Structures are given as C-alpha cells and as structure tokens.
Amino acid sequence: MFSKACEYGIKASIFIAEQSLKSNKVGQVAIAKAISSPEAFTAKTLQILTKHGIISSERGPHGGFFFSELQLNSTLLSHIVEVIDGTNLYKGCGLGLDCCNENAPCPVHHQFKQIRDDLRNMLETTLIVDLAIGLKSGLAFLKR
C-alpha cells in the first residue's frame, strides 16, 4: 500500500515523536537502528521530512531530529504519506486499470472506493503523537 520510503518515514516519525515526548533529540543512526532501516535510506527519508517541516533537526553535539511541541501536536499520518508518496493512493483503481472511474467502474470500484475513503479518513485523523504514546505505553511496537 505504502512505498518502503513511506513506511520508514512513518516509523521514523513515530520513533522521533516518542523521543520528543522525553525531550530527546535523536540521530539518524539511532533512528535507522530503531526502525530496522538502512542508514542511507533513513537519511534520505529524514531529509524529505525535514525539508517539508514535518520534523525538525539541529546540528552539533546536542543535535538530532525532533518534533517541536507544535509539530508534535499537529502532525498527522496523512502529512507524511503525502510528502513521500503523494496523493495517488486516494485515486487509483483497485485492480490497477487506467479506465476505471465512476462512469465506467471496474468490478471492485465501489468496494475499493470505500476502502480508500476509510484509509484517507484514518490517515487524516491520526496524530503521530498518539501513535508515539501507544509505543511508549507498550500498546504498539515498531519492529518485532
């Protein structure tokens, strides 16, 4: 459903948010290790998230990646998905057909449209901070 880059972006954001709740900044090596992602791939994903203002970063001995208070309380899963994968997730045909639309639906069009709408609603109403709190409480995890 999501690209690998987007999956890593979501996992990294949740991990960074969890650390931000403890007032910690975290480096890209620690992030890559925590989410089981290749370091170079993690660095590129973090660069995208930082460029779009989803996460913040500071250089130096006490630097690292973090969420500001405002970012922590306003960043939705949809923000991450849109900057990494775009919005095509909400538009495509469930069978991958080019000609599928409301006027000429494929056999699964109406069921898949509902799934896409539900997914969009979930992404647009889920805050990263809520996922980080679930991680912190042990109700969720980033890797096995």
C-alpha positions in Angstrom: 0.0 0.0 0.0 2.7 2.5 1.0 6.2 2.6 -0.5 9.1 1.4 1.6 10.2 5.1 1.9 6.8 6.0 3.3 6.8 3.0 5.7 10.2 4.1 7.0 9.1 7.7 7.2 6.1 6.8 9.3 8.2 4.5 11.6 10.9 7.1 11.9 8.4 9.8 12.8 6.7 7.7 15.5 10.1 6.9 17.0 11.2 10.6 16.9 7.9 11.6 18.4 8.4 9.1 21.2 11.8 10.5 21.9 10.5 14.1 21.6 8.0 13.3 24.4 11.0 12.6 26.6 12.6 15.9 25.3 15.3 13.9 23.5 16.8 14.6 20.1 17.9 11.5 18.2 20.5 10.9 15.5 19.9 9.2 12.1 22.0 6.1 13.1 19.8 5.5 16.2 16.7 6.1 14.1 17.8 3.6 11.4 18.6 1.0 14.1 15.3 1.5 15.9 13.2 1.0 12.8 15.4 -1.6 11.1 16.1 0.6 8.1 19.3 1.1 6.0 21.1 4.2 7.2 21.4 5.8 3.8 17.7 5.3 3.1 16.8 6.6 6.5 18.9 9.7 5.9 17.2 10.5 2.6 13.7 10.0 4.2 14.6 12.2 7.2 15.8 14.9 4.7 12.4 14.8 3.0 10.5 15.1 6.3 12.7 17.9 7.5 12.5 19.8 4.2 8.7 19.8 4.4 8.7 20.9 8.0 7.3 17.7 9.4 10.2 17.1 11.7 13.0 19.5 12.9 16.7 18.9 13.2 19.7 20.6 14.8 23.3 20.1 14.1 26.0 19.8 16.7 26.9 17.7 19.7 23.5 18.1 21.2 21.7 18.0 17.9 19.5 15.4 16.2 16.0 15.0 14.9 13.0 16.0 17.0 9.4 17.3 16.9 8.7 20.7 18.2 5.7 21.0 20.5 3.6 22.4 17.6 4.8 19.7 15.2 4.1 17.0 17.8 0.6 18.1 18.4 -0.4 18.8 14.8 1.4 16.2 12.6 -1.0 13.7 11.0 -0.1 10.4 9.3 -1.5 12.0 6.1 1.2 14.7 6.2 3.9 12.0 6.0 2.2 10.0 3.3 1.6 13.0 1.1 5.1 14.3 1.2 6.7 10.9 0.5 4.1 9.0 -1.6 1.8 11.8 -2.8 -2.0 11.6 -3.1 -2.3 8.9 -5.8 -3.1 6.4 -3.0 -6.5 8.1 -2.8 -7.2 8.0 -6.6 -6.1 4.7 -8.1 -8.1 1.7 -9.3 -8.2 -1.3 -7.0 -7.3 -3.5 -10.0 -4.8 -1.1 -11.5 -7.0 -0.3 -14.5 -6.5 3.1 -16.3 -10.1 3.5 -17.4 -11.8 2.9 -14.1 -14.0 5.7 -12.8 -17.5 6.5 -11.5 -18.9 6.3 -15.0 -17.1 3.2 -16.1 -16.3 1.3 -12.8 -14.2 -1.9 -12.6 -15.7 -4.9 -10.8 -14.4 -3.8 -7.4 -14.6 0.0 -7.9 -17.3 0.8 -5.3 -15.9 -1.5 -2.6 -12.4 -0.2 -3.2 -13.5 3.4 -3.2 -15.0 2.8 0.3 -11.7 1.3 1.5 -9.7 4.3 0.0 -12.1 6.7 1.8 -11.7 4.9 5.1 -7.9 4.9 4.7 -7.9 8.6 3.9 -10.1 9.3 7.0 -7.8 7.3 9.2 -4.6 9.0 7.9 -6.2 12.4 8.2 -7.4 11.9 11.8 -4.4 10.0 13.3 -1.8 12.2 15.1 1.8 11.0 15.2 1.9 11.9 18.9 -1.0 9.4 19.6 1.0 6.7 17.9 4.1 7.6 19.9 2.1 7.5 23.2 0.9 4.0 22.2 4.5 3.0 21.6 5.7 4.4 24.8 2.9 2.6 26.8 3.8 -0.7 25.1 0.5 -0.9 23.3 2.3 -0.7 19.9 5.7 -1.5 18.5 7.9 -0.6 15.5 9.7 -3.9 15.0 9.4 -7.4 16.2 
